[in-house]
Amino acid sequence: MKLLLFLLLPVMAFGQLKLKDKMPLDADRFIGVDSYKNTYFLVNNALIKTSDKDRWNYADFTLGSITEVDIINPLRILVYYADFNIVVFLDNTLNEIERINFNQVEDYLNIETVRMANNNSVWVFNKDAQQLELYNYRSGKRSIISQPIQGNLLSTASDFNFCHILTEEEVITYNVYGSILRSYDNPGYTRLWASSPRGVLALDKAGTIYFTEAPAGEFKPRVEGVKIAVKDLQLSSEILYIYDGDFVYSFKLTKP
């Protein structure tokens, strides 16, 4: 569902938004742009990657619908299939490297979301225990990061060292050691996105975007006056990408 977006960004972090590019895109979902400026999106349950010169695709229709894609490491892309509880890792040309079948790991894991972490690990939200864990897919070791979390899970966002949890009741940020860096009542956010380096975007029910630069920082809004019907978005290296279902808009964030 598209939302009418009013771009709201922190007063201290950025000055103005300048439209840098507008690229047509026919996709079911816009995933984002990696550190090498390659674009990722989903079409008919296939992951597509494009550069200025090349195009790659990956699909495994036997695993059901693609639930999540994490491109934080463009040399090891994570694709999660919730229907089969399976993660597939892809290389930079979208060839399969390996996969994790969470149905077959020791102490079966029924996961709701999964994101890349550091040191051969992934962040997983254990659906049965309702808690955040780190799973090392080399050693098979599981580290419990959180106590059971109350409320329905709405969204997760992460980088290698921090994971942000959004429920109907609260927003919580954890580090890899299980420390809570931020915890407060959800003021009405509906979705989170991790941004680089080490920032977080939040979207509320009114279509307002909030941003924080630090893992434990405060979300601060700022009206910029840009109105776009938003379907997906990403903030990477001070470029804000907004997909409205027809175009990907790239805005350069300039500091005051």
C-alpha contacts under 8 A as a table, 3 or more apart, distances in Angstrom:
res1	aa1	res2	aa2	distance
1	M	231	K	6.78
2	K	229	A	5.77
2	K	230	V	5.44
2	K	231	K	5.02
2	K	244	D	7.29
3	L	206	A	7.83
3	L	207	G	5.69
3	L	229	A	5.28
3	L	230	V	5.33
3	L	231	K	6.88
4	L	206	A	7.75
4	L	207	G	5.73
4	L	227	K	6.75
4	L	228	I	5.94
4	L	229	A	4.43
4	L	230	V	6.26
5	L	206	A	7.83
5	L	207	G	4.71
5	L	208	T	5.94
5	L	209	I	7.53
5	L	226	V	7.65
5	L	227	K	5.48
5	L	228	I	5.29
5	L	229	A	5.66
5	L	230	V	5.86
6	F	207	G	6.35
6	F	208	T	5.33
6	F	209	I	7.01
6	F	223	V	6.98
6	F	224	E	7.35
6	F	225	G	6.39
6	F	226	V	5.88
6	F	227	K	5.28
6	F	228	I	7.26
7	L	208	T	6.25
7	L	209	I	5.64
7	L	222	R	7.43
7	L	223	V	6.02
7	L	224	E	5.61
7	L	225	G	6.58
7	L	226	V	5.78
7	L	227	K	7.10
8	L	208	T	6.07
8	L	209	I	4.97
8	L	210	Y	5.75
8	L	211	F	7.88
8	L	221	P	4.72
8	L	222	R	4.18
8	L	223	V	4.55
8	L	224	E	6.07
9	L	13	A	7.67
9	L	14	F	7.16
9	L	209	I	6.73
9	L	210	Y	5.66
9	L	211	F	5.74
9	L	220	K	6.57
9	L	221	P	4.70
9	L	222	R	4.39
9	L	223	V	6.77
9	L	224	E	7.50
10	P	13	A	5.37
10	P	14	F	6.51
10	P	210	Y	7.22
10	P	211	F	6.20
10	P	212	T	7.26
10	P	219	F	7.49
10	P	220	K	4.72
10	P	221	P	4.93
10	P	222	R	5.23
11	V	14	F	6.25
11	V	15	G	7.17
11	V	220	K	7.24
11	V	221	P	7.09
11	V	222	R	5.71
12	M	15	G	7.80
12	M	256	P	7.97
13	A	213	E	7.76
13	A	255	K	6.51
13	A	256	P	7.97
14	F	253	L	6.08
14	F	254	T	5.63
14	F	255	K	4.29
14	F	256	P	5.99
15	G	253	L	7.08
15	G	254	T	5.37
15	G	255	K	4.61
15	G	256	P	4.23
16	Q	224	E	7.15
16	Q	253	L	6.11
16	Q	254	T	5.44
16	Q	255	K	7.06
16	Q	256	P	7.41
17	L	224	E	7.18
17	L	251	F	5.78
17	L	252	K	5.74
17	L	253	L	5.09
17	L	254	T	6.50
18	K	251	F	5.24
18	K	252	K	5.13
18	K	253	L	6.71
18	K	254	T	7.60
19	L	22	K	7.79
19	L	249	Y	7.22
19	L	250	S	6.00
19	L	251	F	4.46
19	L	252	K	6.35
20	K	249	Y	7.68
20	K	250	S	5.31
20	K	251	F	5.23
20	K	252	K	5.96
21	D	248	V	8.00
21	D	249	Y	5.90
21	D	250	S	5.00
21	D	251	F	7.15
22	K	247	F	6.32
22	K	248	V	5.69
22	K	249	Y	4.58
22	K	250	S	6.27
23	M	247	F	5.31
23	M	248	V	5.08
23	M	249	Y	6.52
24	P	246	D	5.87
24	P	247	F	4.26
24	P	248	V	6.29
25	L	245	G	7.36
25	L	246	D	5.46
25	L	247	F	5.21
25	L	248	V	6.54
26	D	245	G	7.05
26	D	246	D	5.99
26	D	247	F	7.82
27	A	30	F	6.64
27	A	41	F	6.38
27	A	42	L	5.88
27	A	43	V	5.20
27	A	245	G	7.08
27	A	246	D	7.94
28	D	41	F	7.45
28	D	42	L	5.52
28	D	43	V	5.29
28	D	44	N	7.13
28	D	245	G	7.71
29	R	41	F	5.57
29	R	42	L	5.11
29	R	43	V	7.23
29	R	231	K	7.83
29	R	232	D	7.02
29	R	245	G	7.99
30	F	40	Y	6.53
30	F	41	F	4.43
30	F	42	L	6.55
30	F	232	D	5.93
30	F	233	L	7.50
30	F	243	Y	6.55
31	I	39	T	7.73
31	I	40	Y	5.24
31	I	41	F	4.92
31	I	42	L	7.33
31	I	69	V	7.03
31	I	232	D	7.52
31	I	233	L	7.92
31	I	234	Q	7.89
32	G	39	T	5.91
32	G	40	Y	5.44
32	G	41	F	7.04
32	G	71	I	7.74
32	G	233	L	7.32
32	G	234	Q	5.93
32	G	241	Y	7.52
33	V	36	Y	7.83
33	V	37	K	5.57
33	V	38	N	5.40
33	V	39	T	4.50
33	V	40	Y	6.23
33	V	234	Q	7.82
33	V	236	S	7.57
34	D	37	K	5.24
34	D	38	N	5.48
34	D	39	T	6.71
34	D	71	I	6.49
34	D	72	I	7.06
34	D	74	P	6.40
34	D	236	S	7.89
35	S	38	N	7.49
35	S	74	P	7.48
35	S	236	S	7.88
37	K	51	S	7.19
38	N	49	K	6.61
38	N	50	T	5.64
38	N	51	S	4.86
38	N	52	D	7.92
39	T	49	K	5.57
39	T	50	T	5.27
39	T	51	S	6.57
40	Y	47	L	7.04
40	Y	48	I	5.58
40	Y	49	K	4.57
40	Y	50	T	6.64
41	F	47	L	5.94
41	F	48	I	5.37
41	F	49	K	6.77
42	L	45	N	6.03
42	L	46	A	5.47
42	L	47	L	4.74
42	L	48	I	5.96
43	V	46	A	5.31
43	V	47	L	6.69
43	V	48	I	7.20
45	N	59	A	6.87
45	N	61	F	7.52
45	N	65	S	5.99
45	N	66	I	6.14
46	A	57	N	6.63
46	A	58	Y	5.66
46	A	59	A	4.63
46	A	60	D	7.72
46	A	66	I	7.82
47	L	57	N	5.48
47	L	58	Y	5.15
47	L	59	A	6.37
48	I	55	R	7.20
48	I	56	W	5.81
48	I	57	N	4.43
48	I	58	Y	6.64
49	K	55	R	5.71
49	K	56	W	5.12
49	K	57	N	6.17
49	K	94	L	7.87
50	T	53	K	7.63
50	T	54	D	5.74
50	T	55	R	4.40
50	T	56	W	6.41
51	S	54	D	5.17
51	S	55	R	6.41
56	W	93	T	6.24
56	W	94	L	6.49
57	N	94	L	6.30
58	Y	94	L	5.81
58	Y	95	N	7.22
60	D	63	L	5.93
60	D	64	G	7.68
61	F	64	G	5.56
61	F	65	S	7.36
63	L	81	Y	6.33
63	L	83	D	6.93
63	L	84	F	6.07
63	L	86	I	7.94
64	G	81	Y	6.62
64	G	83	D	5.97
64	G	84	F	7.29
65	S	81	Y	6.18
65	S	82	A	7.61
65	S	83	D	7.10
66	I	69	V	7.64
66	I	79	V	6.91
66	I	80	Y	6.07
66	I	81	Y	5.04
66	I	82	A	7.42
67	T	79	V	7.60
67	T	80	Y	5.56
67	T	81	Y	5.34
67	T	82	A	5.93
68	E	78	L	7.89
68	E	79	V	5.84
68	E	80	Y	5.07
68	E	81	Y	7.22
68	E	113	T	7.75
68	E	114	V	7.75
69	V	77	I	7.30
69	V	78	L	5.56
69	V	79	V	4.61
69	V	80	Y	6.40
70	D	73	N	7.70
70	D	77	I	5.95
70	D	78	L	5.00
70	D	79	V	6.64
70	D	115	R	6.45
70	D	116	M	6.81
71	I	74	P	5.30
71	I	76	R	7.60
71	I	77	I	5.17
71	I	78	L	6.73
72	I	77	I	7.46
72	I	116	M	7.38
72	I	159	D	7.13
73	N	76	R	5.36
73	N	77	I	6.09
74	P	77	I	5.62
74	P	91	D	7.42
74	P	92	N	5.94
75	L	90	L	7.55
75	L	91	D	5.12
75	L	92	N	4.80
76	R	89	F	5.99
76	R	90	L	5.49
76	R	91	D	5.09
76	R	92	N	6.83
77	I	89	F	5.43
77	I	90	L	4.95
77	I	91	D	6.35
77	I	92	N	7.48
77	I	94	L	7.88
78	L	87	V	6.72
78	L	88	V	5.97
78	L	89	F	4.85
78	L	90	L	6.59
78	L	115	R	7.51
78	L	116	M	7.12
79	V	87	V	5.66
79	V	88	V	5.15
79	V	89	F	6.33
79	V	90	L	7.75
80	Y	85	N	7.55
80	Y	86	I	6.02
80	Y	87	V	4.50
80	Y	88	V	6.40
80	Y	114	V	7.10
81	Y	84	F	5.88
81	Y	85	N	5.89
81	Y	86	I	5.35
81	Y	87	V	6.27
82	A	85	N	4.75
82	A	86	I	6.67
82	A	111	I	7.79
82	A	112	E	7.14
83	D	86	I	7.98
85	N	101	N	6.38
85	N	102	F	5.72
85	N	103	N	6.57
85	N	110	N	6.92
85	N	111	I	6.81
86	I	99	R	6.97
86	I	100	I	5.63
86	I	101	N	4.62
86	I	102	F	6.01
86	I	103	N	7.85
87	V	99	R	5.43
87	V	100	I	5.06
87	V	101	N	6.63
88	V	96	E	6.88
88	V	97	I	7.64
88	V	98	E	6.10
88	V	99	R	4.27
88	V	100	I	6.51
89	F	96	E	5.90
89	F	97	I	5.50
89	F	98	E	5.46
89	F	99	R	5.86
90	L	93	T	7.55
90	L	94	L	4.98
90	L	95	N	5.23
90	L	96	E	4.45
90	L	97	I	5.29
90	L	98	E	7.41
91	D	94	L	5.15
91	D	95	N	5.46
91	D	96	E	6.49
91	D	97	I	6.32
92	N	95	N	7.43
96	E	99	R	7.87
100	I	137	Y	7.39
101	N	104	Q	5.63
101	N	105	V	6.84
102	F	105	V	5.29
102	F	108	Y	6.34
102	F	109	L	5.42
102	F	110	N	6.98
102	F	111	I	7.87
103	N	108	Y	5.49
103	N	109	L	6.37
103	N	110	N	7.32
104	Q	108	Y	6.39
105	V	108	Y	5.53
105	V	109	L	7.11
105	V	140	G	7.42
106	E	140	G	7.51
109	L	126	N	6.65
110	N	126	N	5.93
110	N	127	K	5.63
110	N	128	D	6.37
111	I	114	V	7.23
111	I	124	V	6.26
111	I	125	F	5.51
111	I	126	N	4.68
111	I	127	K	5.07
111	I	128	D	7.76
112	E	124	V	7.36
112	E	125	F	5.54
112	E	126	N	6.34
112	E	127	K	5.32
113	T	124	V	5.73
113	T	125	F	5.37
113	T	126	N	7.97
113	T	156	T	7.39
114	V	122	V	6.50
114	V	123	W	5.44
114	V	124	V	4.46
114	V	125	F	6.59
115	R	122	V	5.48
115	R	123	W	4.97
115	R	124	V	6.60
115	R	157	A	7.62
115	R	158	S	6.59
115	R	159	D	7.92
116	M	121	S	6.78
116	M	122	V	4.59
116	M	123	W	6.08
116	M	158	S	7.41
116	M	159	D	6.77
116	M	160	F	6.24
117	A	120	N	7.27
117	A	121	S	5.20
117	A	122	V	4.65
117	A	123	W	5.86
117	A	134	L	7.84
117	A	158	S	7.74
117	A	159	D	6.32
117	A	160	F	3.96
117	A	161	N	6.30
118	N	121	S	5.53
118	N	122	V	7.28
118	N	160	F	4.80
118	N	161	N	6.62
119	N	136	N	7.63
120	N	136	N	5.64
120	N	137	Y	6.19
120	N	138	R	6.43
121	S	134	L	6.30
121	S	135	Y	5.29
121	S	136	N	4.13
121	S	137	Y	5.96
121	S	138	R	7.93
122	V	134	L	5.70
122	V	135	Y	5.41
122	V	136	N	6.61
122	V	137	Y	7.69
123	W	132	L	7.12
123	W	133	E	5.94
123	W	134	L	4.80
123	W	135	Y	6.53
123	W	163	C	7.42
124	V	132	L	5.92
124	V	133	E	5.31
124	V	134	L	6.10
124	V	135	Y	6.92
125	F	130	Q	6.80
125	F	131	Q	5.73
125	F	132	L	4.55
125	F	133	E	6.17
126	N	129	A	5.49
126	N	130	Q	5.35
126	N	131	Q	5.32
126	N	132	L	6.13
126	N	133	E	6.92
127	K	130	Q	4.99
127	K	131	Q	7.24
129	A	148	P	6.32
130	Q	148	P	5.05
130	Q	149	I	5.66
130	Q	150	Q	7.71
131	Q	144	I	7.51
131	Q	145	I	7.45
131	Q	146	S	5.56
131	Q	147	Q	5.86
131	Q	148	P	4.64
131	Q	149	I	5.76
132	L	144	I	6.45
132	L	145	I	5.41
132	L	146	S	5.27
132	L	147	Q	7.70
132	L	148	P	7.94
133	E	142	R	6.67
133	E	143	S	5.52
133	E	144	I	4.49
133	E	145	I	5.00
133	E	146	S	7.02
134	L	142	R	5.68
134	L	143	S	5.04
134	L	144	I	6.51
134	L	145	I	6.86
134	L	176	V	7.72
135	Y	140	G	6.70
135	Y	141	K	5.95
135	Y	142	R	4.63
135	Y	143	S	6.52
136	N	139	S	5.67
136	N	140	G	5.28
136	N	141	K	5.28
136	N	142	R	6.43
137	Y	140	G	5.15
137	Y	141	K	7.44
144	I	147	Q	7.81
144	I	178	G	7.56
145	I	174	Y	7.54
145	I	176	V	7.20
145	I	177	Y	6.93
145	I	178	G	4.35
145	I	179	S	7.80
146	S	149	I	7.43
146	S	174	Y	7.96
146	S	178	G	6.26
150	Q	167	T	7.78
150	Q	169	E	7.66
151	G	167	T	5.77
151	G	168	E	5.87
151	G	169	E	6.07
152	N	167	T	5.39
152	N	168	E	5.80
153	L	165	I	7.58
153	L	166	L	6.16
153	L	167	T	4.39
153	L	168	E	6.79
154	L	166	L	5.54
154	L	167	T	5.03
154	L	168	E	6.60
154	L	190	T	6.50
154	L	191	R	6.53
155	S	165	I	6.33
155	S	166	L	5.13
155	S	167	T	6.97
155	S	190	T	7.41
155	S	191	R	5.33
155	S	192	L	5.91
156	T	163	C	7.14
156	T	164	H	5.54
156	T	165	I	4.80
156	T	166	L	6.07
156	T	191	R	7.76
156	T	192	L	6.23
156	T	193	W	7.51
157	A	163	C	5.92
157	A	164	H	5.13
157	A	165	I	6.87
157	A	192	L	5.84
157	A	193	W	5.22
157	A	194	A	5.03
157	A	200	V	7.65
158	S	161	N	7.58
158	S	162	F	5.56
158	S	163	C	4.24
158	S	164	H	5.88
158	S	193	W	7.80
158	S	194	A	5.53
159	D	162	F	5.52
159	D	163	C	6.60
159	D	194	A	6.76
159	D	198	R	7.05
161	N	175	N	5.77
161	N	176	V	5.63
162	F	173	T	6.88
162	F	174	Y	5.68
162	F	175	N	4.52
162	F	176	V	6.36
162	F	215	P	7.12
163	C	173	T	5.72
163	C	174	Y	5.36
163	C	175	N	6.44
164	H	171	V	7.24
164	H	172	I	5.76
164	H	173	T	4.39
164	H	174	Y	6.46
164	H	192	L	7.84
165	I	171	V	5.77
165	I	172	I	5.14
165	I	173	T	6.25
166	L	169	E	7.90
166	L	170	E	6.10
166	L	171	V	4.75
166	L	172	I	6.64
166	L	186	N	7.57
166	L	189	Y	7.86
166	L	190	T	7.78
166	L	191	R	7.18
166	L	192	L	7.14
167	T	170	E	5.37
167	T	171	V	6.51
167	T	186	N	7.35
168	E	186	N	6.56
168	E	188	G	7.95
168	E	190	T	7.97
169	E	185	D	5.79
169	E	186	N	5.28
170	E	183	S	6.89
170	E	184	Y	5.52
170	E	185	D	4.19
170	E	186	N	4.17
170	E	187	P	7.96
171	V	182	R	7.45
171	V	183	S	5.56
171	V	184	Y	5.60
171	V	185	D	6.26
171	V	186	N	5.59
172	I	180	I	7.00
172	I	181	L	7.51
172	I	182	R	5.39
172	I	183	S	4.41
172	I	184	Y	6.86
173	T	180	I	5.81
173	T	181	L	5.39
173	T	182	R	5.03
173	T	183	S	6.62
173	T	215	P	7.06
173	T	216	A	7.12
174	Y	177	Y	7.83
174	Y	178	G	5.83
174	Y	179	S	5.51
174	Y	180	I	4.71
174	Y	181	L	5.75
174	Y	182	R	7.44
175	N	178	G	5.54
175	N	179	S	5.61
175	N	180	I	6.89
175	N	181	L	7.18
176	V	179	S	7.49
180	I	183	S	7.01
181	L	215	P	7.17
181	L	216	A	5.24
182	R	215	P	7.81
182	R	216	A	5.24
182	R	217	G	7.77
186	N	189	Y	6.22
188	G	204	D	5.37
188	G	205	K	6.24
189	Y	192	L	7.82
189	Y	202	A	6.22
189	Y	203	L	5.36
189	Y	204	D	3.92
189	Y	205	K	6.37
190	T	202	A	7.47
190	T	203	L	5.82
190	T	204	D	5.29
190	T	205	K	6.26
191	R	202	A	5.82
191	R	203	L	5.45
191	R	204	D	7.25
192	L	200	V	6.87
192	L	201	L	5.60
192	L	202	A	4.61
192	L	203	L	6.58
193	W	200	V	5.73
193	W	201	L	5.00
193	W	202	A	6.52
193	W	234	Q	7.02
194	A	198	R	7.30
194	A	199	G	5.95
194	A	200	V	4.55
194	A	201	L	6.24
194	A	234	Q	7.95
194	A	235	L	7.80
195	S	198	R	6.18
195	S	199	G	4.82
195	S	200	V	5.41
195	S	201	L	6.86
195	S	234	Q	6.78
195	S	235	L	5.01
195	S	236	S	5.60
196	S	199	G	5.84
196	S	235	L	6.80
196	S	236	S	5.05
196	S	237	S	6.00
197	P	213	E	7.84
197	P	236	S	7.40
197	P	237	S	6.99
198	R	213	E	6.34
198	R	214	A	6.14
198	R	215	P	6.30
199	G	211	F	7.21
199	G	212	T	5.56
199	G	213	E	4.25
199	G	214	A	5.68
199	G	215	P	6.36
200	V	211	F	5.72
200	V	212	T	5.49
200	V	213	E	6.67
200	V	214	A	7.94
200	V	215	P	7.49
201	L	209	I	6.70
201	L	210	Y	5.66
201	L	211	F	4.62
201	L	212	T	6.81
201	L	235	L	7.81
202	A	209	I	5.61
202	A	210	Y	5.02
202	A	211	F	6.31
203	L	207	G	6.02
203	L	208	T	5.55
203	L	209	I	4.67
203	L	210	Y	6.37
204	D	207	G	5.42
204	D	208	T	5.43
204	D	209	I	6.76
205	K	208	T	7.33
209	I	221	P	7.04
210	Y	219	F	5.73
210	Y	220	K	5.79
210	Y	221	P	5.05
210	Y	222	R	7.88
211	F	219	F	5.19
211	F	220	K	5.96
211	F	221	P	6.85
212	T	215	P	7.46
212	T	217	G	5.71
212	T	218	E	5.90
212	T	219	F	4.82
212	T	220	K	6.63
213	E	217	G	6.59
214	A	217	G	4.75
228	I	244	D	6.84
229	A	244	D	5.29
230	V	233	L	7.30
230	V	242	I	6.42
230	V	243	Y	5.87
230	V	244	D	4.61
230	V	245	G	7.66
231	K	242	I	7.56
231	K	243	Y	5.56
231	K	244	D	4.99
231	K	245	G	6.14
232	D	242	I	6.05
232	D	243	Y	5.09
232	D	244	D	6.98
233	L	240	L	7.36
233	L	241	Y	5.37
233	L	242	I	4.42
233	L	243	Y	5.94
234	Q	240	L	5.89
234	Q	241	Y	5.06
234	Q	242	I	6.68
235	L	238	E	6.54
235	L	239	I	5.67
235	L	240	L	4.43
235	L	241	Y	6.12
236	S	239	I	5.32
236	S	240	L	6.54
238	E	252	K	6.25
238	E	253	L	5.36
238	E	254	T	7.87
239	I	250	S	6.32
239	I	251	F	5.54
239	I	252	K	4.85
239	I	253	L	6.06
240	L	249	Y	7.87
240	L	250	S	5.64
240	L	251	F	5.00
240	L	252	K	6.52
240	L	253	L	7.15
241	Y	248	V	6.35
241	Y	249	Y	5.52
241	Y	250	S	4.65
241	Y	251	F	6.46
242	I	248	V	5.46
242	I	249	Y	5.08
242	I	250	S	6.66
243	Y	246	D	7.03
243	Y	247	F	5.69
243	Y	248	V	4.43
243	Y	249	Y	6.37
244	D	247	F	5.87
244	D	248	V	6.83
